[in-house]
Amino acid sequence: MIDCTDMNSLRERIAVARGEKKADIVLKNAQLVNVFSGEIYPADVALHKEHVAGIGDYQGEEEIDLNGRYIAPGFIDSHLHIESTMLTPGELARAVVPHGTTTVICDPHEIANVLGAKGVRYLLDASKNIPLDCYFTVPSCVPASDLETPGARLSTELVASLLKNERVLKLGEMMNYPGVLSGKKDVIDKIEAGCGVGIEGHAPGLRGKDLIAYIAAGMTSDHETVSLEEAREKLKAGMQILVREGSSAKNLEAILPLITPANSRFFCFCTDDIYPDDLAAGHMNVIIRKAVSLNLDPAVAVQMATINSARYYGLMGYGAVAPGYFADINVVSNLEDFNVEMVFKKGKLVSQRKRLEFEVKSRANKEIRETVKVKAFEPDALVIEARSDYARTIELVAGQILTKSIVAPVKAQKGQVVSDPGSDVLKLAAVERHRASGRIGLGMVKGFGLKKGALATSVAHDSHNIICVGVDDEDIVAAVRRVVQLGGGMVAVRGGLVLAELPLPIAGIISDETLKDILEKLKKLSKACDDLGCRVEHAFGILSFLSLPVIPELRLTDKGLVDVEKSKIVDLFE
Amino acid sequence: MIDCTDMNSLRERIAVARGEKKADIVLKNAQLVNVFSGEIYPADVALHKEHVAGIGDYQGEEEIDLNGRYIAPGFIDSHLHIESTMLTPGELARAVVPHGTTTVICDPHEIANVLGAKGVRYLLDASKNIPLDCYFTVPSCVPASDLETPGARLSTELVASLLKNERVLKLGEMMNYPGVLSGKKDVIDKIEAGCGVGIEGHAPGLRGKDLIAYIAAGMTSDHETVSLEEAREKLKAGMQILVREGSSAKNLEAILPLITPANSRFFCFCTDDIYPDDLAAGHMNVIIRKAVSLNLDPAVAVQMATINSARYYGLMGYGAVAPGYFADINVVSNLEDFNVEMVFKKGKLVSQRKRLEFEVKSRANKEIRETVKVKAFEPDALVIEARSDYARTIELVAGQILTKSIVAPVKAQKGQVVSDPGSDVLKLAAVERHRASGRIGLGMVKGFGLKKGALATSVAHDSHNIICVGVDDEDIVAAVRRVVQLGGGMVAVRGGLVLAELPLPIAGIISDETLKDILEKLKKLSKACDDLGCRVEHAFGILSFLSLPVIPELRLTDKGLVDVEKSKIVDLFE
């Protein structure tokens, strides 16, 4: 628990609450959304320093007439991979605070795969002194797989050490549910490390006795629930359901019919993974708006974005506009579109009509910024000897991160397999980038539709090596080289020239620019993809998942082609 | 947090949950009261060692057919002064576990007034290894007043030290709300000590801005709420309301109309003070039964006695029958009378049809048992010079612990005031008993109706000196002497002979006998009171509050007569 009252100001706060002393700020003529009683009624809210001192009728040094606007607690994202936003914590604050998010629970799984404990500590450090409270869970599954080369490992000892940080709340999502069910030693060891504080779950599609066993082993939440029946089963078994509305996974509509006033406390909202373009439109406010449009009681929707998450994570002083709570307060125009007009963070006005009232600085030392280490290579490193006319090929599935494993005819020149834009079977390379080992995995992919050039990115789940798809080997080399020069990033290349790029110098996965600048660069990248003939929406996003060796069916890592079901490296030609 | 899974058995538990290994015990054909979904439905419950492994269809080494009986989680008393039961923790377990209580949150305020931190540590120690989990809050207000002589003080340093104990959950009820509101230094210091873990409230009748200020200062619960409007106000301000159904204070009926499925999570049940005779009839089960009889949904009533308290106090693994939770389980015949037929504590059957399946031992060393130290005195120490024909007199109010301050004519003999059974104005003595100071406070009381003899008790709130009412000085001396000989207790005397007594050798306020034996002795004491002409029900209970200098209007401590409103010692004759 972190909320420890500043004793110097406690007496003052008491005096303000009693009406003996003027509040710093009084929000007058507000309609308070009370997350305890579920009622909405007129009230003044009196702020003193970082806290709410009183609700009722108060006078302040400064008085702001809200003219009947609504007051809700600052919103909490109950599960977020900050890396997916590509923003530093400071820039994330600039992006989400104006939409009313004042607290996020971050699982730094991605940066931990690159930098281990150092990466987690960087995010802990970079999220200090910003108007967005960042709490953390410690990634429990780094690396997620032995089938690729990670930048770092989080041992049980490191996990235990990170759990002691005052802003670390729980052990992060236990993705290795097969390991839990089979009682794998390192998994059981990590459960032991986390059992005193609680362990986040990650149980996609887990049902029946396997689900029961997973919960019996100590996992208390799930953010991977996609269907009503699954949600019902998980609720009954005691899980806190973090209803996910991220950029690709949207589960609210499916789960909503289960939520009643009697059980709503066991549900929170989260985004899990949200990308820059979606963030531009909003954050938790968008989810609340959608829930209300689907006929959820606005007070219940607000609870799911505030008090429910605060209570689930044991965050004292968060999640309500009430005496003694931190003054994290949103002023919203109405309870339909939840348009956030003003945001107070710990008593300070930090955003007004989306105009920011604060500045942040990005901080990352050399160790965090210089993580891309690739052994120099030439196009001959990409040669695939044509041992057959057919090759095991990754086939994209439209709109999903799932892939199919197919056997496709391949084009050969001089006994070597080459990309064939005609049949859309292109070369894919996964380049190890953490320790300059020179290891490159090679494969073929169908579905991108590129007619020329290459696309490379150092965002490549979960180990974040560099993955690149290209029509010719020279462009693949050029694209990877540019990613290396940038210290990480996304690059589109044609004829050896960079068409567009987004530098991601922090751990090779996070930008140091503003959301606005990132969006502009992403737009240029998108246009470059179009120019290269790409048929896939969010091509870089799809590309970044082609290396993730835990989602069916076929993947490519630096170690080679991975048959996910068999969980082993397989040959390109059988 | 205490629940840390035993890793040696975790793999087994997972296997049991998956149905790969037989459970230790399976409760078959049960109707499960699910505290998450609020549903009640048929299920088997599989136990493995201390935990619930699974809910569903299971096989066990032992299978118990419940024939459609109901399964509810073990009940939790969310706020209890164990000393009021007069039982050691072990005997309390024997008394309440058969009624389904498996966890209690104890505030050891009384023993702390006698023995300070030593007393708290005794209860912590004596509550180990019994089939009732005793968690604690650290008393925040010891002593409660400077107007009497306590046995000990709990300094801020001692409070901070006790807060580190793994079974200590929060800082205990902050009774000194005037001290909070006025910003008194030692009160603010204690709030500082407790603010990291949370602070229990005690806000009888506190309303409006004083209530707001009290909450703003950090108090998060209240168990003193007696009216609907008061409850509504406290709920809206964010308090967890511990609905009290104790021996003297019964608040459920008044508060119940406020409780809805949408807000019920903010309510728990507690007893606060419950006396031996009421315990004989039951404990939390009686409260649940009453709530259901008042038309509360049975599932909501069960939540208020289980998961709500567990979540409020952050007790992981408590409050639900669900995978991974401690197997604290009640089998109840139906959801109307909540008659508890079987009780499992951490997987062990500990009570069946009220027949106990466990034994406990009482443990208390010399330091805890020999606390009554009184300087020898003779009847002349009780002389009151008759300086007037009228004296300030404490008048009892029927059925309440409030008293009136009246001026009554007094009887004098040889210039000394004596008890006058004719007008029922009797002598009252408060004898300091912690440090043999010889200090005796003297006063007069109207309302007991004693015709002869004397009643003395070392249960005398809050400092637990000895208080005695009597018709003649010799019997007062004899009664006090007998209390001293017993090392504490309750005594009825006539003509120098002991008519009945209840020894309370542990800190002078707790028995070392069983509930049954205590009840027999209390019955004899009650008969003795009748024989002496006493007109007051629960005469020893009423007597024990006559020394409490914080409840209006007039009290007697070893320091003298206390005008509670003025909070000062006053003269018997003005």
Interface residues (C-beta under 8 A of the other chain):
Chain A: M1 I2 D3 C4 T5 M7 L10 R11 R13 I14 A15 V16 A17 R18 G19 N34 F36 S37 G38 E39 H51 V52 A53 G54 I55 G56 V180 L181 G183 I188 D189 I191 E192 C195 G196 V197 G198 G208 K209 D210 I212 A213 I215 A216 A217 G218 T220 R232 L235 K236 A237 G238 T260 P261 A262 N263 S264 R265 F266 V300 R311 G314 M316 A320 A322 P323 G324 Y325
Chain B: M1 I2 D3 C4 T5 M7 L10 R11 R13 I14 A15 V16 A17 R18 G19 N34 F36 S37 G38 E39 H51 V52 A53 G54 I55 G56 V180 L181 G183 I188 D189 I191 E192 C195 G196 V197 G198 G208 K209 D210 I212 A213 I215 A216 A217 G218 T220 R232 L235 K236 A237 G238 T260 P261 A262 N263 S264 R265 F266 V300 R311 G314 M316 A320 A322 P323 G324 Y325
